[in-house]
Amino acid sequence: MPRPTASTHGARPAADGSADHAGVITGPVERGIQLTLDEIGTPLSEVIFVVVDLETTGGSPATSAITEIGAVKVRGGEVLGELQSLVDPGCPVPAFIATLTGITTSMVRDAPGIEVVLPAFLEFARGSVLVAHNASFDVGFLKAAAAAQGYDWPPFQVLDTVALARRAVTRDEVPNHKLGTLAAFFRATVTPDHRALSDARATVDVLHALLGRLGPLGITHLEDLATATDAVPPARRRKRHLADGLPDAPGVYQFRDARGEVLYVGTSTSIRTRVRSYFTAAEHRRRMDEMVGLAEEVVPIVCGTVLEARVRELRLIAEHAPRYNRRSRFPERMPWVRLTHEPYPRLSVVREVRPDGGRGSHEADAHLGPFPSRLAAQQAVEALEATFRVRQCNRRLPLVPAPGSGACALAGIGRCGAPCVVSGQSRDSYAEVTAAVRDVMTRDPGPVVDEVAGRIAALTAQERFEEAAAWRDRLTAFLRSAGRAQRSGRIAAQPELVAARRAASGGWEIVVVRHGRLAATATTAPGLDPRPVVESLQATAEHVAAPCLPSSAAHPEETDLVLTWLEEPGVRLIEVGPGWACPVRGAEAFRGGDRTQSAVAAAMAAQRSTTDPRPPRRAAEGSAA
């Protein structure tokens, strides 16, 4: 039985010392080295392309079969080898196919079957980039044949010259992007004639011409082929050189303009891969397109861990306030809700946490927050004031009310105990109210949850859904801020916390946190004892002054990042001080929202049981029986 023929022209030795050749493989194909986007910086002149073309009995691999395979292996404009073989499809060749291709049933009757030709082709193409004109057709047939023969399809990178032509050749130049049209336009040395090897040779000439056109647009390396067909403006694509030489490591990158101004700060597990994406169609944000147009330099900062990269990003944004970053750049504008320290405390929205008579010299009284906005802070205040009769006036009240002073309107409707008048609430009685407010802010938010849940249930039963939604938002704002303050205070009280987690590389990610601020971090090499690294980090970590609790010594978002990392599976605490705990009934228990929904459902059930005198249906049926 004839076998596929292959010729080589200056073929390089294979890894095992033998020359590239096409042969018969009786078992599964061994996976070769696959060129991927991770191998950054491979010039196209060094890439091995295998240009393939098929002739078939029809248009679908489900109902048709391959009649001929032709392939050309090229590198740097030089032909390394060719493979050509007729294939017995196992069925007659339709007349219209024979007329189109010149391949008849008698020609393929004695040809080798696909079980012989396919292994030869896979060996021939091993470790290359596959190229075809209308690649989905050819690769679709090859994949179907591989599946039918029980072979795993190798992870080839596939390049379609039709898509490249649409990117590089306009309709003003050619009426269409068919192979024959492009071959004539580029004056190919071979005219396609619907025979596999001839068409593959013509496709080689078209490929080289297309790559020559795309070179000035920045398509010069292997990784560029992944986005070569993207509709990216030439001006943006030409700036892809800004990513050259960037490290393939986790860290932070800064886009800067000609004056050195930081335009944008970002972070990624691979600086090089992420920056390159800004010059492809994967980036479609208008602001980023404008930013790339102004950028003249990308400055990388390699970080020991992904956590460090994210923290550095926050700090750089706060330091430089880049115009194209939309994250919070002003931590001092994040409000808190404070229970004031005075004879008759009240709730106040403040900009920072200050020592005001808390339990220690570096601790404030009850605080909630920080909040993303003043509106959210006011919503939390409304939830508290709906639960407790705490005064809402802003003036400072004397310890002893002045004779003849009058109460406000809130006292008249029962929403304030009126400690400002002689006949009003006493200082001891008011102290009990503020003690309860302090308790829900710092320990157990249950009373607020129950009160607001009851309001939501009542409003829902009356179909006043907009009002119920407003109270839901107030409860959400209160619980989020209470939980955030409890979490922040817990880690801010730790002078030093050391934790570790297994790295993907096999080593350990070591983190040193002081008062909620990332003070040092590193990743150890696989197999090494991490204890000396821990000791070194502790000795060289940043000195962090104690903050005023419950605020931490870092940007609130940095503290949230550190806490989130500490809560990830696999993180181990190496050293931690006393107080690393949260209240059993604290606000953190409501983070998922399930307990809040359960409280509302319970309130609704309780209201139905008190307003509906009818017995349950099952009990009624029993009595009737």
C-alpha positions as CSV (number, residue, x, y, z in Angstrom):
1,M,0.0,0.0,0.0
2,P,1.5,3.4,-0.9
3,R,2.4,5.7,2.0
4,P,2.4,9.5,2.1
5,T,5.5,11.0,0.6
6,A,7.5,13.6,2.3
7,S,10.5,15.6,1.2
8,T,12.8,17.7,3.4
9,H,14.9,20.7,2.5
10,G,17.5,21.4,5.2
11,A,15.5,19.8,7.9
12,R,16.8,20.4,11.4
13,P,17.5,17.3,13.6
14,A,14.7,16.4,16.0
15,A,15.1,16.3,19.7
16,D,16.0,12.6,19.6
17,G,18.7,13.2,17.0
18,S,16.8,12.0,14.0
19,A,15.9,14.3,11.1
20,D,12.3,15.6,10.7
21,H,10.4,13.1,8.5
22,A,6.9,11.8,7.8
23,G,6.4,8.3,9.0
24,V,3.8,5.9,10.2
25,I,3.0,5.9,14.0
26,T,1.1,2.9,15.3
27,G,0.2,4.3,18.7
28,P,-1.0,7.7,20.1
29,V,0.9,10.7,18.9
30,E,3.4,12.1,21.4
31,R,2.7,15.7,22.3
32,G,5.4,18.0,21.1
33,I,6.6,21.3,22.4
34,Q,3.8,23.8,21.9
35,L,4.6,27.4,21.2
36,T,2.2,29.5,23.3
37,L,1.7,33.0,24.6
38,D,3.9,32.2,27.6
39,E,6.9,32.0,25.3
40,I,7.1,35.8,24.9
41,G,9.6,37.3,22.5
42,T,9.9,34.6,19.7
43,P,10.4,36.5,16.4
44,L,8.3,35.2,13.5
45,S,11.4,34.5,11.6
46,E,12.2,31.7,14.1
47,V,8.7,30.2,14.2
48,I,8.1,26.9,12.3
49,F,4.8,27.1,10.4
50,V,3.2,24.1,8.8
51,V,0.8,25.3,6.1
52,V,-1.8,22.6,5.4
53,D,-4.6,22.1,2.8
54,L,-7.1,19.3,2.4
55,E,-9.3,18.0,-0.3
56,T,-12.5,16.2,0.8
57,T,-15.6,14.5,-0.5
58,G,-17.9,17.2,1.0
59,G,-18.2,20.2,3.3
60,S,-18.8,18.5,6.7
61,P,-16.6,16.1,8.6
62,A,-19.7,14.5,10.0
63,T,-20.8,13.2,6.5
64,S,-17.6,13.5,4.4
65,A,-14.0,12.3,4.4
66,I,-10.5,13.5,3.4
67,T,-9.2,12.6,0.0
68,E,-5.9,14.4,0.0
69,I,-3.5,16.1,2.5
70,G,-0.8,18.6,1.5
71,A,1.5,20.4,3.9
72,V,4.5,22.6,3.7
73,K,6.9,23.3,6.6
74,V,8.6,26.7,6.5
75,R,10.7,28.8,8.8
76,G,12.1,32.3,8.1
77,G,11.0,32.1,4.5
78,E,12.8,28.8,3.9
79,V,10.9,25.6,3.1
80,L,12.0,22.8,5.5
81,G,9.9,20.0,4.1
82,E,6.7,19.0,2.3
83,L,4.2,16.2,2.8
84,Q,1.6,15.1,0.2
85,S,-0.6,12.1,0.1
86,L,-3.9,11.0,-1.4
87,V,-6.3,9.4,1.1
88,D,-8.8,6.6,0.6
89,P,-12.0,8.1,1.9
90,G,-13.7,4.7,2.1
91,C,-16.5,5.8,-0.3
92,P,-16.9,7.0,-3.9
93,V,-15.8,10.5,-4.7
94,P,-18.8,12.6,-5.8
95,A,-18.8,13.7,-9.4
96,F,-18.9,17.4,-8.7
97,I,-15.9,17.0,-6.4
98,A,-14.0,15.0,-9.0
99,T,-14.7,17.8,-11.5
100,L,-13.5,20.5,-9.1
101,T,-10.4,18.8,-7.8
102,G,-9.5,16.3,-10.5
103,I,-9.4,13.5,-7.8
104,T,-11.5,10.5,-8.9
105,T,-12.5,7.4,-7.1
106,S,-10.0,5.3,-9.1
107,M,-7.2,7.6,-8.0
108,V,-7.9,7.1,-4.3
109,R,-8.9,3.4,-4.4
110,D,-5.3,2.2,-3.7
111,A,-4.3,5.2,-1.6
112,P,-3.5,4.8,2.1
113,G,-6.3,5.3,4.6
114,I,-6.5,8.1,7.1
115,E,-5.3,5.8,9.8
116,V,-1.9,5.8,8.0
117,V,-1.8,9.4,6.7
118,L,-2.9,11.2,9.9
119,P,-0.1,9.9,12.2
120,A,2.4,10.9,9.5
121,F,0.9,14.4,9.3
122,L,0.9,14.8,13.1
123,E,4.5,13.8,13.3
124,F,5.4,16.2,10.4
125,A,3.5,19.1,12.1
126,R,4.7,18.4,15.7
127,G,5.9,21.6,17.5
128,S,4.7,24.0,14.8
129,V,2.0,26.6,14.3
130,L,-0.7,25.3,11.9
131,V,-1.7,27.6,9.1
132,A,-4.5,27.2,6.6
133,H,-6.8,29.3,4.4
134,N,-10.2,29.1,6.1
135,A,-8.6,27.1,8.9
136,S,-11.8,26.1,10.6
137,F,-12.6,23.8,7.6
138,D,-9.2,22.0,7.4
139,V,-8.6,21.8,11.2
140,G,-12.2,20.6,11.7
141,F,-11.6,17.7,9.4
142,L,-8.3,16.9,11.0
143,K,-9.7,17.0,14.5
144,A,-12.6,14.7,13.5
145,A,-10.2,12.2,11.9
146,A,-8.0,12.3,15.1
147,A,-11.1,11.6,17.3
148,A,-12.2,8.7,15.0
149,Q,-8.7,7.2,15.2
150,G,-8.5,7.6,19.0
151,Y,-5.8,10.3,19.0
152,D,-5.6,13.3,21.3
153,W,-5.5,16.4,19.2
154,P,-2.2,18.3,20.0
155,P,-2.6,21.8,21.3
156,F,-1.6,23.5,18.0
157,Q,-1.7,27.3,17.7
158,V,-3.7,27.8,14.6
159,L,-3.4,30.7,12.2
160,D,-6.1,31.5,9.6
161,T,-4.8,33.4,6.5
162,V,-8.4,34.4,5.7
163,A,-8.6,36.4,9.0
164,L,-5.2,37.8,8.4
165,A,-6.1,38.9,4.9
166,R,-9.2,40.7,6.2
167,R,-6.9,42.6,8.6
168,A,-4.2,43.4,6.1
169,V,-5.9,43.7,2.6
170,T,-8.8,46.0,2.0
171,R,-11.7,45.5,-0.3
172,D,-10.4,48.4,-2.4
173,E,-7.4,46.2,-3.3
174,V,-9.2,42.9,-3.8
175,P,-12.9,42.0,-4.5
176,N,-12.7,39.1,-2.0
177,H,-10.3,37.1,0.2
178,K,-10.4,33.8,-1.6
179,L,-7.1,32.0,-2.0
180,G,-7.0,32.3,-5.8
181,T,-7.6,36.1,-5.5
182,L,-4.9,36.7,-2.9
183,A,-2.4,34.5,-4.7
184,A,-2.9,36.5,-7.9
185,F,-2.8,39.8,-6.0
186,F,0.5,38.9,-4.2
187,R,1.9,37.2,-7.4
188,A,2.4,33.8,-5.7
189,T,4.9,31.5,-7.4
190,V,2.2,28.7,-7.4
191,T,-1.3,29.0,-8.7
192,P,-3.9,27.2,-6.6
193,D,-5.7,24.5,-8.5
194,H,-7.8,22.7,-5.8
195,R,-5.1,20.2,-5.2
196,A,-3.8,20.0,-1.6
197,L,-0.1,20.5,-2.1
198,S,-0.4,23.2,-4.8
199,D,-2.9,25.1,-2.6
200,A,-0.6,24.7,0.5
201,R,2.3,26.1,-1.5
202,A,0.2,29.1,-2.7
203,T,-0.9,29.7,0.9
204,V,2.8,29.8,2.0
205,D,3.4,32.7,-0.4
206,V,0.2,34.5,0.8
207,L,1.2,34.0,4.4
208,H,4.6,35.6,3.9
209,A,3.1,38.5,2.0
210,L,0.5,39.1,4.8
211,L,3.1,38.9,7.5
212,G,5.2,41.5,5.6
213,R,2.2,43.8,5.6
214,L,1.5,43.3,9.3
215,G,5.1,43.8,10.4
216,P,4.9,47.6,10.4
217,L,1.7,47.3,12.6
218,G,3.6,45.5,15.3
219,I,3.0,41.9,14.3
220,T,6.6,40.8,14.6
221,H,6.6,38.0,17.3
222,L,4.8,34.8,17.9
223,E,2.6,36.1,20.6
224,D,1.3,38.9,18.3
225,L,-0.4,36.3,16.1
226,A,-3.0,35.7,18.9
227,T,-4.4,39.2,18.3
228,A,-3.2,39.8,14.8
229,T,-6.8,39.7,13.5
230,D,-8.2,42.0,16.1
231,A,-9.7,45.3,14.9
232,V,-7.2,47.5,16.8
233,P,-6.3,51.0,15.6
234,P,-2.8,51.1,14.1
235,A,-1.8,53.9,16.4
236,R,-2.5,51.7,19.4
237,R,-1.0,48.6,18.0
238,R,2.2,50.4,17.2
239,K,2.7,51.2,20.8
240,R,2.9,47.5,21.8
241,H,6.7,48.0,22.0
242,L,6.0,49.5,25.4
243,A,5.5,46.0,26.7
244,D,8.9,44.7,25.4
245,G,11.2,43.6,28.2
246,L,8.5,43.6,30.9
247,P,8.9,40.8,33.5
248,D,6.6,37.8,33.4
249,A,6.0,38.0,37.1
250,P,3.4,39.4,39.6
251,G,3.6,43.0,40.3
252,V,2.4,46.6,39.5
253,Y,2.7,48.5,36.3
254,Q,2.5,52.3,35.7
255,F,1.6,53.9,32.4
256,R,3.4,57.3,32.2
257,D,3.3,60.0,29.6
258,A,6.2,62.0,28.1
259,R,6.4,64.2,31.1
260,G,6.6,61.3,33.5
261,E,3.1,61.8,34.9
262,V,1.5,58.6,36.1
263,L,-1.6,58.0,34.0
264,Y,-2.7,54.7,35.2
265,V,-1.7,52.1,37.8
266,G,-2.6,48.4,37.5
267,T,-1.7,45.0,38.9
268,S,-1.5,41.5,37.4
269,T,-0.1,38.1,38.1
270,S,2.0,38.6,34.9
271,I,2.9,42.2,34.2
272,R,4.1,41.4,30.6
273,T,0.9,39.6,29.6
274,R,-1.4,42.2,31.1
275,V,0.3,45.2,29.6
276,R,0.3,43.5,26.1
277,S,-3.4,43.2,26.3
278,Y,-3.8,47.0,26.3
279,F,-2.6,47.0,22.7
280,T,-5.2,44.4,21.4
281,A,-8.9,44.2,20.9
282,A,-9.2,42.7,24.3
283,E,-9.1,46.2,25.7
284,H,-12.2,48.1,24.5
285,R,-12.7,50.7,27.2
286,R,-12.7,54.2,25.7
287,R,-10.8,55.7,28.7
288,M,-8.0,53.1,28.4
289,D,-7.8,53.7,24.6
290,E,-7.3,57.4,25.4
291,M,-4.7,56.6,28.1
292,V,-2.7,54.3,25.8
293,G,-2.6,57.1,23.2
294,L,-0.9,59.4,25.8
295,A,1.4,56.8,27.3
296,E,5.1,56.8,26.4
297,E,6.5,54.4,29.0
298,V,5.5,51.5,31.2
299,V,7.3,51.2,34.6
300,P,7.0,47.7,36.2
301,I,7.4,46.9,39.9
302,V,7.9,43.2,40.5
303,C,6.4,42.0,43.8
304,G,7.1,39.0,45.9
305,T,3.5,38.0,46.2
306,V,0.2,38.8,44.5
307,L,-1.0,40.4,47.8
308,E,2.0,42.8,47.8
309,A,1.1,43.7,44.2
310,R,-2.4,44.6,45.1
311,V,-1.4,46.6,48.1
312,R,1.3,48.5,46.1
313,E,-1.3,49.3,43.6
314,L,-3.6,50.9,46.2
315,R,-0.7,52.9,47.7
316,L,0.5,54.2,44.3
317,I,-3.0,55.3,43.4
318,A,-3.3,57.1,46.7
319,E,0.2,58.7,46.1
320,H,-0.2,59.8,42.5
321,A,-4.0,60.1,42.0
322,P,-3.7,58.9,38.4
323,R,-6.4,60.5,36.2
324,Y,-7.4,57.2,34.6
325,N,-7.9,55.2,37.8
326,R,-11.4,55.3,39.2
327,R,-10.7,53.7,42.6
328,S,-11.0,55.5,45.8
329,R,-8.0,57.8,46.0
330,F,-9.0,59.8,49.1
331,P,-9.2,57.6,52.2
332,E,-9.5,60.7,54.4
333,R,-12.9,61.3,52.8
334,M,-14.4,57.9,53.9
335,P,-16.7,58.8,56.7
336,W,-17.3,57.0,60.0
337,V,-20.3,57.0,62.4
338,R,-19.3,57.9,65.9
339,L,-21.0,57.7,69.3
340,T,-19.8,61.0,70.8
341,H,-18.1,61.2,74.2
342,E,-20.2,63.7,76.2
343,P,-22.7,63.6,79.0
344,Y,-25.5,62.8,76.6
345,P,-23.9,61.1,73.6
346,R,-25.3,61.2,70.1
347,L,-24.6,59.7,66.7
348,S,-22.3,61.8,64.5
349,V,-20.8,61.3,61.0
350,V,-17.1,62.1,61.2
351,R,-14.1,62.0,58.8
352,E,-11.6,60.2,61.0
353,V,-11.3,58.2,64.2
354,R,-9.7,60.1,67.1
355,P,-9.1,59.0,70.8
356,D,-12.1,60.3,72.7
357,G,-12.2,58.4,76.0
358,G,-12.4,54.8,74.8
359,R,-11.0,51.9,76.7
360,G,-7.4,52.7,76.0
361,S,-5.2,55.6,75.0
362,H,-5.1,54.4,71.4
363,E,-8.8,53.5,71.2
364,A,-11.9,55.5,70.5
365,D,-15.4,55.0,71.7
366,A,-17.9,53.1,69.5
367,H,-17.5,53.7,65.7
368,L,-19.0,52.2,62.6
369,G,-17.2,52.3,59.2
370,P,-15.5,53.4,57.2
371,F,-18.4,54.0,54.8
372,P,-18.0,54.4,51.0
373,S,-20.1,57.6,51.1
374,R,-21.8,60.0,53.5
375,L,-25.2,58.7,52.3
376,A,-24.4,55.2,53.5
377,A,-23.2,56.6,56.8
378,Q,-26.5,58.4,57.2
379,Q,-28.5,55.2,56.4
380,A,-26.7,53.4,59.2
381,V,-27.5,56.3,61.6
382,E,-31.2,56.0,60.7
383,A,-31.2,52.3,61.4
384,L,-29.8,53.0,64.9
385,E,-32.1,55.9,65.6
386,A,-35.1,53.8,64.7
387,T,-34.1,51.2,67.3
388,F,-33.0,53.4,70.2
389,R,-34.3,56.7,71.6
390,V,-31.0,58.4,71.2
391,R,-31.1,62.1,70.8
392,Q,-30.7,63.5,67.3
393,C,-30.0,67.2,68.0
394,N,-26.6,68.5,67.3
395,R,-26.0,70.9,70.2
396,R,-24.0,69.9,73.3
397,L,-26.3,69.4,76.3
398,P,-25.4,70.5,79.8
399,L,-25.1,68.0,82.5
400,V,-28.1,69.5,84.3
401,P,-30.9,70.8,82.1
402,A,-31.6,74.5,82.4
403,P,-34.9,75.5,84.0
404,G,-37.6,76.4,81.5
405,S,-35.9,74.7,78.5
406,G,-38.3,73.0,76.1
407,A,-38.2,69.6,74.3
408,C,-38.0,69.2,70.6
409,A,-40.7,67.7,68.3
410,L,-39.1,64.2,68.4
411,A,-39.7,64.0,72.1
412,G,-43.4,64.8,71.5
413,I,-43.7,61.8,69.1
414,G,-41.8,59.5,71.4
415,R,-38.6,59.2,69.4
416,C,-36.4,60.9,72.0
417,G,-36.3,60.8,75.8
418,A,-35.7,64.6,76.0
419,P,-32.7,64.7,78.4
420,C,-32.5,68.4,77.6
421,V,-35.5,69.3,79.8
422,V,-35.9,69.0,83.6
423,S,-38.8,66.6,83.3
424,G,-37.1,64.5,80.7
425,Q,-34.9,61.5,80.7
426,S,-32.3,61.3,83.5
427,R,-28.6,60.9,82.9
428,D,-28.6,57.3,84.2
429,S,-31.6,56.4,82.1
430,Y,-30.0,57.9,79.0
431,A,-26.7,56.1,79.9
432,E,-28.6,52.8,79.6
433,V,-29.7,53.8,76.1
434,T,-26.2,54.8,75.0
435,A,-24.8,51.6,76.5
436,A,-27.2,49.6,74.4
437,V,-26.2,51.6,71.3
438,R,-22.6,51.0,72.0
439,D,-23.2,47.3,72.4
440,V,-24.9,46.9,69.0
441,M,-22.1,49.0,67.3
442,T,-19.2,47.0,68.8
443,R,-20.6,43.6,69.6
444,D,-24.1,42.3,68.9
445,P,-26.2,44.0,66.2
446,G,-29.2,41.8,66.9
447,P,-31.6,44.5,68.3
448,V,-31.2,46.6,65.2
449,V,-31.7,43.6,62.9
450,D,-34.9,42.6,64.8
451,E,-36.3,46.2,64.8
452,V,-35.6,46.9,61.1
453,A,-36.7,43.4,60.0
454,G,-40.0,44.0,61.7
455,R,-40.4,47.3,59.8
456,I,-39.6,45.6,56.5
457,A,-42.1,42.8,57.2
458,A,-44.8,45.2,58.1
459,L,-44.2,47.4,55.0
460,T,-44.1,44.3,52.8
461,A,-47.4,43.1,54.2
462,Q,-48.9,46.5,53.3
463,E,-47.3,46.2,49.8
464,R,-45.3,49.4,50.4
465,F,-42.3,47.8,48.7
466,E,-40.3,51.0,48.0
467,E,-40.3,51.9,51.7
468,A,-39.4,48.4,52.6
469,A,-36.5,48.6,50.2
470,A,-35.3,51.8,51.8
471,W,-35.2,50.1,55.2
472,R,-33.4,47.1,53.7
473,D,-30.7,49.5,52.5
474,R,-30.5,51.1,55.9
475,L,-30.0,47.7,57.6
476,T,-27.4,46.7,55.0
477,A,-25.4,49.8,55.5
478,F,-25.4,49.3,59.2
479,L,-24.4,45.7,59.1
480,R,-21.7,46.2,56.6
481,S,-20.2,49.1,58.5
482,A,-20.4,47.3,61.9
483,G,-18.8,44.2,60.4
484,R,-16.1,46.3,58.8
485,A,-15.3,48.1,62.0
486,Q,-15.1,44.9,64.0
487,R,-12.8,43.3,61.4
488,S,-10.6,46.4,61.2
489,G,-10.3,46.8,64.9
490,R,-9.4,43.1,65.3
491,I,-6.4,43.2,63.0
492,A,-5.5,46.8,63.9
493,A,-5.0,45.8,67.5
494,Q,-2.3,43.3,66.4
495,P,1.2,44.8,66.7
496,E,2.5,41.9,64.5
497,L,0.8,39.1,62.7
498,V,2.7,36.5,60.6
499,A,1.0,34.2,58.3
500,A,1.9,31.8,55.4
501,R,0.3,30.0,52.5
502,R,1.5,27.5,50.0
503,A,2.5,29.1,46.8
504,A,1.7,27.7,43.4
505,S,5.4,27.2,42.8
506,G,5.7,24.9,45.8
507,G,7.3,27.4,48.2
508,W,5.6,29.5,50.8
509,E,4.1,33.0,50.7
510,I,5.1,34.7,53.9
511,V,3.2,37.8,55.1
512,V,4.0,40.2,58.0
513,V,1.1,42.5,59.0
514,R,1.4,45.2,61.6
515,H,-1.7,47.1,62.9
516,G,-3.6,46.1,59.7
517,R,-0.8,47.3,57.3
518,L,1.3,45.0,55.1
519,A,4.8,45.4,56.5
520,A,6.7,42.7,54.6
521,T,6.1,39.8,52.3
522,A,8.1,37.3,50.3
523,T,7.9,33.9,48.6
524,T,10.3,31.1,49.5
525,A,11.8,28.7,47.0
526,P,10.4,25.2,46.8
527,G,12.0,22.8,49.3
528,L,13.6,25.5,51.5
529,D,12.9,25.9,55.2
530,P,10.8,29.0,55.4
531,R,11.7,29.8,59.1
532,P,14.8,31.8,58.3
533,V,12.8,33.9,55.8
534,V,10.2,34.5,58.5
535,E,12.8,35.7,60.9
536,S,14.4,38.0,58.3
537,L,11.1,39.5,57.4
538,Q,10.2,40.2,61.0
539,A,13.6,41.9,61.5
540,T,13.4,44.1,58.4
541,A,9.6,44.7,58.2
542,E,8.3,48.3,58.1
543,H,7.8,49.9,61.5
544,V,4.1,50.8,61.9
545,A,2.8,53.1,64.7
546,A,-0.2,52.0,66.6
547,P,-3.4,53.6,65.2
548,C,-6.5,54.8,67.0
549,L,-8.8,51.7,67.1
550,P,-11.0,50.6,65.4
551,S,-9.3,52.2,62.4
552,S,-6.1,50.5,61.1
553,A,-2.8,51.9,60.2
554,A,-3.4,51.5,56.5
555,H,-5.9,52.5,53.8
556,P,-9.2,50.8,54.6
557,E,-9.1,48.9,51.2
558,E,-5.6,47.7,52.1
559,T,-6.8,46.3,55.4
560,D,-9.7,44.6,53.6
561,L,-7.2,43.0,51.1
562,V,-5.0,41.7,53.9
563,L,-8.1,40.3,55.8
564,T,-9.4,38.7,52.7
565,W,-6.0,37.0,52.1
566,L,-5.9,35.8,55.7
567,E,-9.3,34.2,55.3
568,E,-8.4,32.2,52.2
569,P,-8.2,28.4,52.4
570,G,-4.7,27.1,53.3
571,V,-3.5,30.3,55.2
572,R,-1.7,29.4,58.4
573,L,-1.1,31.8,61.3
574,I,2.5,31.6,62.5
575,E,2.4,34.3,65.1
576,V,-0.6,36.3,66.4
577,G,-1.2,38.3,69.6
578,P,-4.2,38.1,72.0
579,G,-7.5,39.4,70.8
580,W,-7.5,37.7,67.4
581,A,-11.2,36.8,67.6
582,C,-14.6,38.2,66.7
583,P,-17.8,38.3,68.8
584,V,-19.9,35.1,68.4
585,R,-23.0,37.3,67.7
586,G,-21.0,40.0,66.0
587,A,-21.9,41.8,62.7
588,E,-19.5,39.5,60.8
589,A,-22.0,36.7,61.2
590,F,-24.4,38.7,58.9
591,R,-21.9,39.1,56.0
592,G,-23.5,36.5,53.8
593,G,-27.0,38.0,54.2
594,D,-28.7,34.7,55.1
595,R,-29.2,35.6,58.8
596,T,-30.7,39.0,57.7
597,Q,-33.1,37.3,55.4
598,S,-34.0,34.8,58.1
599,A,-34.7,37.6,60.5
600,V,-37.1,39.3,58.0
601,A,-38.8,36.0,57.3
602,A,-39.3,35.3,61.0
603,A,-40.7,38.8,61.5
604,M,-43.2,38.3,58.6
605,A,-44.2,34.9,60.0
606,A,-44.7,36.4,63.5
607,Q,-46.9,39.2,62.1
608,R,-49.0,36.7,60.1
609,S,-49.6,34.6,63.2
610,T,-50.8,37.6,65.2
611,T,-53.0,39.1,62.5
612,D,-54.6,35.9,61.0
613,P,-57.0,34.3,63.5
614,R,-57.7,31.3,61.3
615,P,-56.2,28.0,62.4
616,P,-53.7,26.3,60.3
617,R,-55.3,24.3,57.4
618,R,-54.2,20.9,58.6
619,A,-55.6,21.5,62.1
620,A,-58.9,22.6,60.6
621,E,-59.2,19.5,58.5
622,G,-58.5,17.4,61.6
623,S,-61.3,19.0,63.6
624,A,-63.7,18.6,60.8
625,A,-63.0,14.9,60.6
